[in-house]
Amino acid sequence: ENREDMLSSKSNRLTEALEEANKLFSGVSCAREAALDAQFLVLASNLGKEKANELHSEMTAFDSLAFAEDLLTFMGINRIEVEENDSDSEGISGGYLPSNAWHKLGEETEKYFRRAPSFHYMLGSFKSDPPVPRQRIERQKKTTRGEEKRAMPAQLKKMEESHQEATEKEVERILGLLQTHFKDDPDTPISFFDLVIDPNSFARTVENIFHVSFIIRDGFARLKLDDDKLPIIEPSKDNEGKEDDHSAGARNQVVISLNHQEWK
């Protein structure tokens, strides 16, 4: 209804209509309403296209014919001489263009393009020696699938056993130190942190806590709190009952949090 008003360059009615449509679209809930919105979008697009076509631009349009005429003039063609000598120019190779026309154009356009300098050898290319023949290495025969399946678990089992043996030896060593301390001075409990913390290595401290946890889990030692609510460790006296189900159920698991700052 307001087509002429919307197409006016001084009017913002089309923009206002689009903003109102965006607000109304937030409440769309039916298919018919969405179809009406799509229909409005088509009408608004057509109006916008007509409005854009009516705009007058002051920019200079590119004229390909004028550019071609100027280019030919720069390359050395005189139209007047060409028309006078039209009959004689048919036998000249290269048509109307002079022999140096493209060379002249290339020299002019070369300054507008950046190009890498060409590479030249000062004393010719290096002489390369022929490649040394490689010695042929005989490949080992592939084992059957059955042998591979038998070999792989054996290797993994060997690795697991080596790590397990190292852990068991370290646990036994720490337990021996703990028992030796209590044999010499049974009335003085040892602080848990004094036992496990290595003042020169945070990683070693974590390993010590890991190894001591096995001693606590298996019942060889137990943790208690002293008067200052700090943990102390002492070896268990009833080693005979450490593996039965009743004592295993009575033990609790404890997680210790120790970051690098607290270790310092």
N, C-alpha and C positions, 0 to 999 in steps of 0.2 A: 504493500500500500504506500510506503514511503520510499519508493525506489529512487526517485529523482533526488530526494533529500539526502539519502545515504550515499549517492554517487557524487555529491558535491565535495570538492576538495577542502572546503572550509568546515565541513560537518564531521563530527565524531560519532554519528548515530550507529554506524556499523560496529565500531569498537564497543560501544555501550551495549548493543544487542548481543555481542559475543560474550561479554562479561556476565550479562543476565542469564544467558543460556548455560554458562558454566555453573552458576549458582543453582539453577533449576535441575541440572543433571545429577546433582548430589542426592536428590530425592526421588530419582527414577526407580521404580520397582516393577513396572509392567513392560511387556514387550512392545505394546503400542506406543508407550511414552518414549521408549528408546528409538523406535522407528521415526517418530516425529522429530526427535533430536537429530537423527541422521539426515532427515529431509531438510532441516534447518541448516545443517552444515553444508549441504550441497548448494543451497541458495546463497549462503554467506560466501562460499568460495567463488561462485559465479560473479557476485557483486564485487568482491575484492579484485577479481581479474579485470572486470570492466573499469573499476576505479584506477587500477594500475596502468591500464592502457591509455587512459585519458591524461596521465601525467606527462608534462612536456619537459624533456631533459635538454639542457644546454650543452651537453657533451658532444664533441665532434665524432661523428661516426667514421669508422674505418672504410675507406673506399679502395677496394682491391684493384680496380682498373687504374685509378690514379697512382696507386703505389707501383703497379707494373710499369706505367709510363715513366715515372721518375726513375725506376730501377734501370730500365733500358737506356734512358738518357745518360745516367751515370756510367753505364758500361760502354758508352761511346757510339750510340746510334743516333744519327741525324735523320729525322723523318723526311725532311725535305729532300735530302740527297737520295734517300731510299726510293721515294716516289719518282724522282727524275731518272734514276738508274735502275728502274724496276726490271727492265728487260735484261740488263747485263748481270744482275745479281743472281740469276738462276744458276749460273755455272760456278759460282764461288762456293767452295766448301765451307761449311759452318753457317750457312744462311746469312742473316743480316748482321750477326754479331762479329765484331773484330776478333782477331786471333788471340789477343790478350785480354778479352773481356772478362772471362771468369777469373783469370789471375788477378786482375785489378779489383774485382769484387772480393776475392779472398783476402787480399792484403788489407782492405778496408774493414772487413768483418773480423779479422784475426784479433784485433785489439779489444774486442768486446767479449772474447771467450778466454777463460782461464784453462790452460792445458799444462800438463806436466812436461818438462823438457825431455827430449829423447835421450836414450842412454847409449853411449858409445864406449867401446873398449879402447884404452889408451894404447896398448900393445897387442891387440888381438885377444881372442878368447883364450882361457887357460886350457892347456892340453890335459885331458883327463886320461888316466891310466885305465886299462880294461879292468873290469871287476874281477876280484879274486874268486875263483870257483869255490863254492862251499862244499865242505865234506859231507857226504851223505851219511846221515845217522839212521841206523836201522831202528825202526820202531818195535817196541815190545809187543808181543801178541796180546790182544785183548783177552782178558779173562772172561769166563762165562758169567752169566748173571747169578748163578748159584754161588760161585766163589766170591763174587763181589758182595752179595748179601751176607755171606758168612764172615768176610773179612772186616766189613765196616762195623758191625756191633762189637767185634773183638777190639778194634782200635778205640772206640768210644768207651768201652768198659775199662780198658787199660788207663785212659786218661782220668776217668772218674775214680779209679782205684788210687792213682797217684795223688790226686787232690785230697781224697779221703784219708789216705795214710799220713799226709803232711798235717792235716787238721788234727787227727788223732794224736800224733806225736806232740803237737803244740799244746793240746789240752792236757795230756799226761804231764808235760813239763810244768805247766802252771799249777796243776794240782799237787805235784811234788813239792814245788816251792811253798804252797800254802800249808801243806801238812808239815813240812820241815819247820816253818815258822811257829806253828802251834806246838810242836814237840819241844822247842827251845823255850817258848814262853806261852803256856796254854791259857794264862789268865788275861792276856792282852789281845783283844780282837784287832784285826787289821781293817783299816778303812777300805771300802770298796774302790773309791776313786784313787787312793794311793796305790792300789794294786794295779789298776788297769790304765791309768793315764801316763802316757809317755810325754814328758815336757818338751821333747824335741821333734815329735812327729804326731800330727793329728790322725793320719792314716793308720799308724801303728796303734794308736789309742782305740780306734774303732775295731781293729782286728782283735785287740785284747778283750774288749767287751764281747765280741762275737765268740771268742774261745771260752770265756768264762761262762757264757750262757749255757754251753754244753755241760759244764760241771754242775750248774744249778739244776738243769733239766734232768740229768741222770741221778740226782740226789746225792752227789758226793760232797756238796757244800750247800749252805743255806745263807740267805740274807736276812738281816734284822736291822732295826733302827736303834741308834744309840740315844742318849739323853738330848742331843742337839738335833734329833730327827734326821740324822745323816746315815746312810746305809753302811753297815759293816758286814764282813763276810767271815765265816768260820767253817771248817770242815764238819761234815755230819759224823755223829758218833754211832748211829745205827746203820752201818753200811749193809747189814744183812737184809734189811727190809726196803732198800731203795728201789728195787725193781718190781715190787708187788703192785697190784692194781689199786689197793687202798691208798698207798702213799702217793702214787701217781695222780690219783684223782684229787688228793688234798692240796697238791701244789697249784699255784697260780702263775699265769704268764704276766710279765711286766714289760712295758715298752719304755725305753730310756731315750729321751730327746737330748742330743748334745750337738750343738752347732760349733762352728770354728771360733766364734767370739767367746762362747762359754768355755771352750777348751783353753783359750788363752788366759 
